[in-house]
């Protein structure tokens, strides 16, 4: 951001160099997402990342000071993308119990619809449950709304997120190791069980956990610069 002679901010239109830098950074983050989902953090070198991103090795340090900084950016983007996907899917739902259930069911289905995202969530593990991005804050809001309306019996939304999120991560891990399982059936069962834990009857929980779901859109492709 630049300023004029009177100190007022002037928006600067990105030039070709700015756009190239942005594309290179996006390529590095996308490559890190792929590699983390496949190998985890420890087994990936900067050389592997730059080769996967199809950028020069020296370009890495124009954007990140360390491999950990890049991995943090890759995980943060994944959580942001996950939160955006769920937000777009449940935006028209009015029942707080259905909103929560849909978030659980759609996240469980990521193992089949968005496998890279699911693997990153599994590898992120329990810190994901207290992240400021992704499902955790969204689930917190949804559960708080459900508690405020009396729709679900929840004493502490933060504890409820930990309980529900821990179960969800366990199911994602199960589906990762058991590709033969029916992800829709398993995650619908999980959603129904969680709704019952939060005070709904078996019949109502089952009905909510089997309502039609919107399809999650594909993520935009990241092209190297």
MARGULO-515329 format. One record per residue: residue number from 1; z, x, y of N, C-alpha, C in turn; residue in one letter. Coordinates in nm, 2 decimals. Layout:
! residues N
{NUM,{Z,X,Y},{Z,X,Y},{Z,X,Y},a}
...
***
This chain:
! residues 225
{1,{0.00,0.09,-0.12},{0.00,0.00,0.00},{0.00,0.09,0.12},x}
{2,{-0.09,0.06,0.22},{-0.10,0.14,0.34},{-0.05,0.05,0.46},x}
{3,{-0.04,0.11,0.58},{0.00,0.03,0.69},{-0.09,0.05,0.81},x}
{4,{-0.10,-0.04,0.90},{-0.18,-0.02,1.02},{-0.10,0.05,1.13},x}
{5,{-0.15,0.06,1.25},{-0.08,0.13,1.35},{0.05,0.07,1.40},x}
{6,{0.07,-0.06,1.36},{0.19,-0.13,1.40},{0.29,-0.14,1.28},x}
{7,{0.26,-0.07,1.18},{0.35,-0.07,1.06},{0.33,-0.19,0.97},x}
{8,{0.23,-0.27,0.99},{0.21,-0.38,0.90},{0.14,-0.34,0.77},x}
{9,{0.18,-0.40,0.66},{0.12,-0.36,0.53},{-0.03,-0.41,0.53},x}
{10,{-0.11,-0.33,0.47},{-0.25,-0.36,0.45},{-0.28,-0.34,0.30},x}
{11,{-0.33,-0.44,0.24},{-0.37,-0.43,0.10},{-0.49,-0.34,0.08},x}
{12,{-0.49,-0.24,-0.01},{-0.60,-0.15,-0.03},{-0.67,-0.20,-0.15},x}
{13,{-0.80,-0.21,-0.14},{-0.88,-0.25,-0.26},{-0.90,-0.13,-0.35},x}
{14,{-0.86,-0.15,-0.48},{-0.87,-0.03,-0.57},{-1.01,0.03,-0.57},x}
{15,{-1.02,0.16,-0.56},{-1.15,0.22,-0.57},{-1.18,0.26,-0.71},x}
{16,{-1.30,0.33,-0.73},{-1.34,0.37,-0.87},{-1.24,0.45,-0.94},x}
{17,{-1.17,0.55,-0.87},{-1.07,0.64,-0.93},{-0.95,0.55,-0.97},x}
{18,{-0.91,0.46,-0.89},{-0.79,0.38,-0.92},{-0.82,0.30,-1.05},x}
{19,{-0.94,0.24,-1.06},{-0.98,0.16,-1.17},{-0.99,0.24,-1.30},x}
{20,{-1.04,0.37,-1.28},{-1.04,0.46,-1.40},{-0.90,0.49,-1.45},x}
{21,{-0.81,0.52,-1.35},{-0.68,0.56,-1.39},{-0.61,0.44,-1.46},x}
{22,{-0.64,0.32,-1.41},{-0.58,0.20,-1.47},{-0.63,0.18,-1.61},x}
{23,{-0.76,0.20,-1.63},{-0.82,0.19,-1.77},{-0.76,0.29,-1.86},x}
{24,{-0.74,0.41,-1.81},{-0.69,0.52,-1.90},{-0.55,0.49,-1.94},x}
{25,{-0.47,0.45,-1.84},{-0.33,0.41,-1.87},{-0.32,0.30,-1.98},x}
{26,{-0.41,0.20,-1.95},{-0.41,0.08,-2.05},{-0.45,0.13,-2.19},x}
{27,{-0.55,0.22,-2.19},{-0.59,0.27,-2.32},{-0.48,0.35,-2.39},x}
{28,{-0.41,0.43,-2.32},{-0.29,0.50,-2.38},{-0.19,0.41,-2.43},x}
{29,{-0.16,0.30,-2.35},{-0.05,0.21,-2.40},{-0.10,0.13,-2.52},x}
{30,{-0.23,0.09,-2.52},{-0.28,0.02,-2.63},{-0.28,0.10,-2.76},x}
{31,{-0.32,0.23,-2.74},{-0.32,0.32,-2.86},{-0.17,0.34,-2.91},x}
{32,{-0.08,0.35,-2.82},{0.06,0.37,-2.86},{0.11,0.24,-2.93},x}
{33,{0.07,0.12,-2.89},{0.10,0.00,-2.96},{0.05,0.00,-3.10},x}
{34,{-0.08,0.04,-3.12},{-0.14,0.05,-3.25},{-0.06,0.14,-3.34},x}
{35,{-0.04,0.26,-3.29},{0.03,0.37,-3.37},{0.17,0.34,-3.40},x}
{36,{0.24,0.28,-3.30},{0.38,0.24,-3.33},{0.39,0.14,-3.44},x}
{37,{0.30,0.04,-3.43},{0.29,-0.07,-3.53},{0.26,-0.01,-3.67},x}
{38,{0.18,0.09,-3.68},{0.14,0.15,-3.81},{0.23,0.25,-3.86},x}
{39,{0.29,0.34,-3.77},{0.36,0.46,-3.82},{0.50,0.47,-3.76},x}
{40,{0.54,0.39,-3.66},{0.66,0.41,-3.59},{0.66,0.52,-3.49},x}
{41,{0.76,0.54,-3.42},{0.76,0.63,-3.31},{0.77,0.78,-3.35},x}
{42,{0.85,0.81,-3.45},{0.88,0.94,-3.49},{0.76,1.02,-3.54},x}
{43,{0.67,0.95,-3.60},{0.56,1.02,-3.67},{0.44,1.04,-3.59},x}
{44,{0.44,1.01,-3.46},{0.32,1.01,-3.38},{0.33,1.12,-3.28},x}
{45,{0.22,1.20,-3.27},{0.21,1.31,-3.17},{0.13,1.26,-3.05},x}
{46,{0.15,1.33,-2.94},{0.07,1.30,-2.82},{-0.08,1.33,-2.85},x}
{47,{-0.11,1.43,-2.93},{-0.25,1.45,-2.96},{-0.31,1.33,-3.04},x}
{48,{-0.23,1.27,-3.13},{-0.28,1.15,-3.20},{-0.30,1.04,-3.10},x}
{49,{-0.21,1.02,-3.01},{-0.22,0.91,-2.91},{-0.35,0.93,-2.83},x}
{50,{-0.37,1.05,-2.77},{-0.49,1.06,-2.69},{-0.62,1.05,-2.76},x}
{51,{-0.62,1.10,-2.89},{-0.74,1.08,-2.97},{-0.76,0.93,-3.00},x}
{52,{-0.65,0.86,-3.03},{-0.67,0.71,-3.06},{-0.71,0.64,-2.93},x}
{53,{-0.67,0.69,-2.82},{-0.71,0.62,-2.69},{-0.84,0.67,-2.64},x}
{54,{-0.90,0.77,-2.70},{-1.03,0.83,-2.66},{-1.02,0.88,-2.52},x}
{55,{-0.91,0.95,-2.49},{-0.90,1.01,-2.36},{-0.86,1.16,-2.38},x}
{56,{-0.88,1.24,-2.27},{-0.84,1.38,-2.28},{-0.69,1.40,-2.29},x}
{57,{-0.65,1.51,-2.36},{-0.51,1.54,-2.38},{-0.44,1.55,-2.25},x}
{58,{-0.50,1.62,-2.15},{-0.44,1.64,-2.02},{-0.42,1.51,-1.95},x}
{59,{-0.50,1.40,-1.98},{-0.48,1.28,-1.91},{-0.35,1.21,-1.93},x}
{60,{-0.29,1.25,-2.05},{-0.16,1.19,-2.08},{-0.06,1.21,-1.97},x}
{61,{-0.05,1.33,-1.92},{0.06,1.37,-1.83},{0.03,1.32,-1.69},x}
{62,{-0.09,1.26,-1.67},{-0.12,1.20,-1.54},{-0.05,1.06,-1.53},x}
{63,{0.00,1.01,-1.64},{0.05,0.88,-1.65},{0.19,0.87,-1.70},x}
{64,{0.23,0.96,-1.79},{0.36,0.96,-1.86},{0.42,1.10,-1.87},x}
{65,{0.55,1.11,-1.86},{0.61,1.24,-1.86},{0.65,1.27,-2.00},x}
{66,{0.65,1.18,-2.09},{0.69,1.20,-2.23},{0.64,1.10,-2.32},x}
{67,{0.64,1.13,-2.45},{0.60,1.03,-2.55},{0.69,0.91,-2.55},x}
{68,{0.82,0.93,-2.54},{0.92,0.82,-2.53},{0.89,0.73,-2.42},x}
{69,{0.85,0.78,-2.30},{0.82,0.69,-2.19},{0.70,0.61,-2.22},x}
{70,{0.60,0.66,-2.29},{0.48,0.58,-2.33},{0.52,0.48,-2.43},x}
{71,{0.60,0.51,-2.53},{0.64,0.42,-2.63},{0.72,0.30,-2.57},x}
{72,{0.81,0.34,-2.47},{0.89,0.23,-2.40},{0.79,0.14,-2.33},x}
{73,{0.69,0.19,-2.27},{0.59,0.11,-2.20},{0.51,0.02,-2.30},x}
{74,{0.48,0.08,-2.41},{0.41,0.00,-2.51},{0.49,-0.12,-2.57},x}
{75,{0.62,-0.09,-2.59},{0.71,-0.20,-2.64},{0.73,-0.30,-2.53},x}
{76,{0.75,-0.26,-2.41},{0.77,-0.35,-2.30},{0.65,-0.44,-2.28},x}
{77,{0.53,-0.38,-2.29},{0.41,-0.47,-2.28},{0.41,-0.57,-2.40},x}
{78,{0.44,-0.52,-2.52},{0.44,-0.61,-2.63},{0.54,-0.73,-2.61},x}
{79,{0.66,-0.70,-2.56},{0.75,-0.81,-2.54},{0.70,-0.90,-2.43},x}
{80,{0.64,-0.84,-2.33},{0.58,-0.93,-2.22},{0.47,-1.02,-2.27},x}
{81,{0.38,-0.96,-2.35},{0.28,-1.04,-2.41},{0.33,-1.15,-2.50},x}
{82,{0.43,-1.12,-2.58},{0.49,-1.22,-2.67},{0.55,-1.33,-2.59},x}
{83,{0.63,-1.30,-2.48},{0.68,-1.40,-2.40},{0.58,-1.49,-2.33},x}
{84,{0.47,-1.43,-2.29},{0.36,-1.50,-2.22},{0.29,-1.59,-2.33},x}
{85,{0.27,-1.55,-2.45},{0.21,-1.63,-2.55},{0.29,-1.75,-2.58},x}
{86,{0.42,-1.73,-2.60},{0.51,-1.85,-2.63},{0.52,-1.94,-2.51},x}
{87,{0.53,-1.88,-2.39},{0.54,-1.97,-2.27},{0.42,-2.06,-2.25},x}
{88,{0.30,-2.00,-2.28},{0.18,-2.09,-2.27},{0.17,-2.19,-2.38},x}
{89,{0.23,-2.16,-2.49},{0.22,-2.26,-2.60},{0.32,-2.38,-2.59},x}
{90,{0.44,-2.35,-2.53},{0.54,-2.46,-2.53},{0.55,-2.52,-2.39},x}
{91,{0.47,-2.48,-2.30},{0.48,-2.53,-2.16},{0.48,-2.68,-2.15},x}
{92,{0.41,-2.76,-2.24},{0.40,-2.90,-2.22},{0.50,-2.98,-2.30},x}
{93,{0.59,-2.91,-2.38},{0.69,-2.97,-2.46},{0.81,-3.01,-2.38},x}
{94,{0.86,-3.13,-2.40},{0.97,-3.18,-2.32},{1.10,-3.18,-2.40},x}
{95,{1.10,-3.18,-2.53},{1.22,-3.18,-2.61},{1.27,-3.04,-2.62},x}
{96,{1.39,-3.01,-2.57},{1.44,-2.87,-2.58},{1.46,-2.82,-2.72},x}
{97,{1.49,-2.91,-2.81},{1.50,-2.87,-2.95},{1.36,-2.83,-3.01},x}
{98,{1.26,-2.90,-2.97},{1.12,-2.87,-3.01},{1.08,-2.74,-2.95},x}
{99,{1.11,-2.72,-2.83},{1.07,-2.59,-2.76},{1.13,-2.47,-2.84},x}
{100,{1.26,-2.48,-2.87},{1.33,-2.37,-2.95},{1.26,-2.36,-3.08},x}
{101,{1.24,-2.47,-3.15},{1.18,-2.47,-3.29},{1.04,-2.40,-3.28},x}
{102,{0.96,-2.44,-3.19},{0.83,-2.39,-3.18},{0.83,-2.24,-3.15},x}
{103,{0.92,-2.19,-3.07},{0.93,-2.05,-3.05},{0.96,-1.97,-3.18},x}
{104,{1.05,-2.03,-3.26},{1.08,-1.96,-3.39},{0.96,-1.97,-3.48},x}
{105,{0.90,-2.08,-3.49},{0.78,-2.10,-3.58},{0.66,-2.02,-3.54},x}
{106,{0.63,-2.01,-3.41},{0.52,-1.94,-3.37},{0.54,-1.79,-3.38},x}
{107,{0.66,-1.74,-3.36},{0.70,-1.60,-3.37},{0.68,-1.56,-3.52},x}
{108,{0.73,-1.64,-3.61},{0.72,-1.61,-3.75},{0.57,-1.60,-3.79},x}
{109,{0.49,-1.69,-3.73},{0.35,-1.69,-3.77},{0.27,-1.56,-3.71},x}
{110,{0.34,-1.49,-3.62},{0.27,-1.37,-3.57},{0.23,-1.27,-3.68},x}
{111,{0.31,-1.27,-3.79},{0.28,-1.18,-3.90},{0.14,-1.21,-3.96},x}
{112,{0.09,-1.33,-3.94},{-0.05,-1.36,-3.98},{-0.15,-1.37,-3.87},x}
{113,{-0.10,-1.42,-3.75},{-0.19,-1.44,-3.64},{-0.21,-1.32,-3.55},x}
{114,{-0.10,-1.24,-3.53},{-0.09,-1.12,-3.44},{-0.01,-1.02,-3.51},x}
{115,{-0.06,-0.96,-3.62},{0.02,-0.87,-3.71},{0.07,-0.75,-3.63},x}
{116,{-0.01,-0.69,-3.54},{0.04,-0.57,-3.47},{0.16,-0.60,-3.39},x}
{117,{0.16,-0.72,-3.32},{0.27,-0.76,-3.24},{0.39,-0.78,-3.33},x}
{118,{0.37,-0.84,-3.44},{0.49,-0.87,-3.53},{0.55,-0.74,-3.58},x}
{119,{0.46,-0.64,-3.62},{0.51,-0.51,-3.67},{0.59,-0.44,-3.56},x}
{120,{0.54,-0.45,-3.44},{0.62,-0.38,-3.33},{0.75,-0.45,-3.31},x}
{121,{0.76,-0.58,-3.32},{0.89,-0.65,-3.30},{0.98,-0.61,-3.41},x}
{122,{0.93,-0.60,-3.53},{1.02,-0.55,-3.65},{1.07,-0.41,-3.62},x}
{123,{0.98,-0.32,-3.58},{1.02,-0.18,-3.56},{1.11,-0.17,-3.44},x}
{124,{1.10,-0.26,-3.34},{1.19,-0.26,-3.23},{1.33,-0.29,-3.27},x}
{125,{1.34,-0.39,-3.36},{1.47,-0.42,-3.43},{1.56,-0.50,-3.34},x}
{126,{1.69,-0.47,-3.36},{1.79,-0.55,-3.29},{1.80,-0.53,-3.14},x}
{127,{1.76,-0.42,-3.08},{1.75,-0.41,-2.94},{1.66,-0.52,-2.87},x}
{128,{1.57,-0.56,-2.95},{1.48,-0.67,-2.90},{1.56,-0.80,-2.87},x}
{129,{1.67,-0.82,-2.93},{1.75,-0.94,-2.91},{1.82,-0.94,-2.78},x}
{130,{1.84,-0.82,-2.71},{1.90,-0.82,-2.58},{1.81,-0.77,-2.48},x}
{131,{1.68,-0.76,-2.51},{1.58,-0.72,-2.41},{1.57,-0.82,-2.30},x}
{132,{1.53,-0.77,-2.18},{1.50,-0.85,-2.07},{1.36,-0.92,-2.07},x}
{133,{1.28,-0.89,-2.17},{1.15,-0.94,-2.18},{1.13,-1.00,-2.32},x}
{134,{1.03,-1.08,-2.33},{1.00,-1.14,-2.46},{1.08,-1.26,-2.50},x}
{135,{1.11,-1.28,-2.63},{1.17,-1.40,-2.68},{1.31,-1.41,-2.64},x}
{136,{1.39,-1.30,-2.62},{1.53,-1.31,-2.60},{1.56,-1.39,-2.47},x}
{137,{1.51,-1.35,-2.35},{1.55,-1.43,-2.23},{1.49,-1.57,-2.24},x}
{138,{1.37,-1.58,-2.30},{1.31,-1.72,-2.31},{1.39,-1.80,-2.40},x}
{139,{1.44,-1.75,-2.51},{1.52,-1.82,-2.60},{1.65,-1.86,-2.54},x}
{140,{1.70,-1.77,-2.46},{1.83,-1.79,-2.39},{1.82,-1.91,-2.29},x}
{141,{1.70,-1.92,-2.22},{1.68,-2.03,-2.13},{1.66,-2.16,-2.21},x}
{142,{1.59,-2.15,-2.32},{1.56,-2.27,-2.40},{1.69,-2.32,-2.46},x}
{143,{1.77,-2.24,-2.51},{1.90,-2.28,-2.57},{2.00,-2.33,-2.47},x}
{144,{2.00,-2.27,-2.35},{2.08,-2.32,-2.25},{2.04,-2.46,-2.20},x}
{145,{1.91,-2.48,-2.19},{1.86,-2.61,-2.16},{1.90,-2.71,-2.27},x}
{146,{1.89,-2.67,-2.39},{1.92,-2.76,-2.50},{2.07,-2.79,-2.50},x}
{147,{2.15,-2.69,-2.47},{2.30,-2.72,-2.46},{2.33,-2.81,-2.34},x}
{148,{2.27,-2.78,-2.23},{2.30,-2.86,-2.11},{2.27,-3.01,-2.13},x}
{149,{2.16,-3.03,-2.20},{2.11,-3.17,-2.22},{2.19,-3.24,-2.34},x}
{150,{2.27,-3.16,-2.41},{2.34,-3.21,-2.52},{2.25,-3.23,-2.65},x}
{151,{2.13,-3.17,-2.64},{2.04,-3.19,-2.75},{2.08,-3.10,-2.87},x}
{152,{2.14,-2.98,-2.84},{2.19,-2.90,-2.95},{2.33,-2.86,-2.92},x}
{153,{2.40,-2.83,-3.03},{2.55,-2.80,-3.01},{2.56,-2.64,-3.01},x}
{154,{2.57,-2.59,-2.89},{2.57,-2.45,-2.87},{2.68,-2.41,-2.78},x}
{155,{2.78,-2.33,-2.82},{2.89,-2.28,-2.74},{2.85,-2.17,-2.64},x}
{156,{2.77,-2.08,-2.69},{2.74,-1.96,-2.61},{2.59,-1.92,-2.64},x}
{157,{2.50,-1.95,-2.55},{2.36,-1.92,-2.58},{2.33,-1.78,-2.61},x}
{158,{2.40,-1.68,-2.56},{2.38,-1.54,-2.59},{2.41,-1.51,-2.74},x}
{159,{2.52,-1.57,-2.79},{2.55,-1.56,-2.93},{2.45,-1.63,-3.02},x}
{160,{2.41,-1.75,-2.97},{2.31,-1.82,-3.04},{2.18,-1.75,-3.06},x}
{161,{2.14,-1.68,-2.95},{2.02,-1.60,-2.96},{2.03,-1.48,-3.06},x}
{162,{2.15,-1.42,-3.06},{2.17,-1.31,-3.16},{2.16,-1.36,-3.30},x}
{163,{2.22,-1.48,-3.33},{2.22,-1.54,-3.46},{2.08,-1.58,-3.50},x}
{164,{2.01,-1.65,-3.41},{1.87,-1.70,-3.44},{1.78,-1.58,-3.45},x}
{165,{1.79,-1.49,-3.35},{1.70,-1.37,-3.35},{1.71,-1.28,-3.47},x}
{166,{1.84,-1.26,-3.51},{1.86,-1.18,-3.63},{1.79,-1.24,-3.75},x}
{167,{1.81,-1.37,-3.77},{1.74,-1.44,-3.88},{1.59,-1.43,-3.87},x}
{168,{1.54,-1.44,-3.75},{1.39,-1.44,-3.73},{1.34,-1.30,-3.76},x}
{169,{1.41,-1.19,-3.71},{1.36,-1.06,-3.75},{1.37,-1.03,-3.90},x}
{170,{1.47,-1.09,-3.96},{1.47,-1.08,-4.11},{1.35,-1.14,-4.18},x}
{171,{1.31,-1.26,-4.13},{1.20,-1.33,-4.18},{1.07,-1.25,-4.15},x}
{172,{1.05,-1.19,-4.03},{0.94,-1.11,-4.00},{0.93,-0.99,-4.10},x}
{173,{1.04,-0.93,-4.12},{1.04,-0.82,-4.22},{1.00,-0.86,-4.36},x}
{174,{1.05,-0.98,-4.40},{1.02,-1.03,-4.53},{0.87,-1.06,-4.54},x}
{175,{0.81,-1.12,-4.44},{0.67,-1.15,-4.44},{0.58,-1.02,-4.44},x}
{176,{0.64,-0.91,-4.37},{0.57,-0.79,-4.37},{0.56,-0.73,-4.51},x}
{177,{0.66,-0.74,-4.59},{0.67,-0.68,-4.72},{0.61,-0.77,-4.83},x}
{178,{0.60,-0.90,-4.79},{0.55,-1.00,-4.89},{0.43,-1.08,-4.84},x}
{179,{0.32,-1.01,-4.83},{0.20,-1.08,-4.78},{0.16,-1.21,-4.86},x}
{180,{0.21,-1.22,-4.98},{0.17,-1.33,-5.06},{0.25,-1.46,-5.02},x}
{181,{0.35,-1.45,-4.94},{0.43,-1.56,-4.90},{0.35,-1.65,-4.80},x}
{182,{0.38,-1.78,-4.80},{0.33,-1.87,-4.70},{0.41,-1.86,-4.57},x}
{183,{0.35,-1.79,-4.47},{0.43,-1.77,-4.35},{0.46,-1.90,-4.28},x}
{184,{0.38,-1.99,-4.28},{0.40,-2.12,-4.21},{0.52,-2.19,-4.28},x}
{185,{0.52,-2.20,-4.41},{0.63,-2.27,-4.48},{0.76,-2.20,-4.46},x}
{186,{0.76,-2.06,-4.47},{0.88,-1.99,-4.45},{0.94,-2.00,-4.31},x}
{187,{0.86,-1.99,-4.21},{0.91,-2.00,-4.08},{0.95,-2.14,-4.04},x}
{188,{0.88,-2.24,-4.09},{0.92,-2.38,-4.07},{1.06,-2.41,-4.13},x}
{189,{1.08,-2.35,-4.25},{1.21,-2.36,-4.31},{1.32,-2.30,-4.23},x}
{190,{1.29,-2.18,-4.18},{1.39,-2.11,-4.09},{1.42,-2.20,-3.97},x}
{191,{1.32,-2.25,-3.90},{1.34,-2.33,-3.78},{1.43,-2.45,-3.81},x}
{192,{1.40,-2.52,-3.93},{1.48,-2.63,-3.97},{1.63,-2.59,-3.99},x}
{193,{1.65,-2.48,-4.06},{1.78,-2.43,-4.09},{1.86,-2.40,-3.96},x}
{194,{1.79,-2.34,-3.86},{1.85,-2.31,-3.74},{1.89,-2.43,-3.66},x}
{195,{1.80,-2.53,-3.66},{1.83,-2.66,-3.59},{1.95,-2.73,-3.65},x}
{196,{1.96,-2.72,-3.78},{2.08,-2.78,-3.85},{2.20,-2.70,-3.81},x}
{197,{2.19,-2.57,-3.80},{2.31,-2.49,-3.76},{2.35,-2.53,-3.62},x}
{198,{2.26,-2.57,-3.54},{2.29,-2.61,-3.40},{2.31,-2.76,-3.38},x}
{199,{2.34,-2.82,-3.49},{2.40,-2.96,-3.48},{2.31,-3.08,-3.52},x}
{200,{2.18,-3.05,-3.55},{2.09,-3.16,-3.58},{2.11,-3.20,-3.73},x}
{201,{2.08,-3.33,-3.76},{2.08,-3.37,-3.90},{1.96,-3.31,-3.98},x}
{202,{1.98,-3.31,-4.11},{1.87,-3.25,-4.19},{1.74,-3.32,-4.16},x}
{203,{1.74,-3.45,-4.16},{1.61,-3.53,-4.14},{1.55,-3.50,-4.01},x}
{204,{1.63,-3.49,-3.90},{1.57,-3.47,-3.77},{1.52,-3.32,-3.76},x}
{205,{1.60,-3.23,-3.81},{1.56,-3.09,-3.80},{1.43,-3.07,-3.88},x}
{206,{1.42,-3.13,-3.99},{1.29,-3.12,-4.07},{1.17,-3.18,-4.00},x}
{207,{1.20,-3.29,-3.93},{1.09,-3.36,-3.86},{1.04,-3.27,-3.74},x}
{208,{1.13,-3.21,-3.67},{1.10,-3.13,-3.55},{1.03,-3.00,-3.60},x}
{209,{1.08,-2.95,-3.71},{1.02,-2.82,-3.76},{0.89,-2.83,-3.83},x}
{210,{0.84,-2.95,-3.84},{0.71,-2.97,-3.90},{0.61,-3.04,-3.80},x}
{211,{0.64,-3.05,-3.68},{0.55,-3.11,-3.58},{0.43,-3.02,-3.56},x}
{212,{0.32,-3.07,-3.52},{0.20,-2.99,-3.50},{0.23,-2.88,-3.39},x}
{213,{0.17,-2.76,-3.41},{0.19,-2.65,-3.32},{0.06,-2.62,-3.25},x}
{214,{0.06,-2.58,-3.13},{-0.06,-2.52,-3.06},{-0.09,-2.39,-3.12},x}
{215,{-0.22,-2.35,-3.12},{-0.26,-2.22,-3.16},{-0.24,-2.12,-3.05},x}
{216,{-0.19,-2.00,-3.09},{-0.17,-1.89,-3.00},{-0.30,-1.83,-2.97},x}
{217,{-0.33,-1.80,-2.84},{-0.46,-1.73,-2.81},{-0.46,-1.59,-2.85},x}
{218,{-0.57,-1.53,-2.87},{-0.58,-1.39,-2.90},{-0.55,-1.31,-2.78},x}
{219,{-0.50,-1.19,-2.80},{-0.47,-1.10,-2.68},{-0.60,-1.04,-2.63},x}
{220,{-0.61,-1.01,-2.50},{-0.73,-0.94,-2.45},{-0.74,-0.80,-2.51},x}
{221,{-0.86,-0.76,-2.53},{-0.88,-0.62,-2.58},{-0.86,-0.52,-2.47},x}
{222,{-0.80,-0.40,-2.51},{-0.78,-0.30,-2.41},{-0.89,-0.19,-2.44},x}
{223,{-0.97,-0.16,-2.34},{-1.08,-0.07,-2.36},{-1.05,0.06,-2.29},x}
{224,{-1.07,0.18,-2.36},{-1.04,0.30,-2.30},{-1.13,0.33,-2.18},x}
{225,{-1.07,0.41,-2.08},{-1.15,0.45,-1.97},{-1.20,0.59,-1.98},x}
***
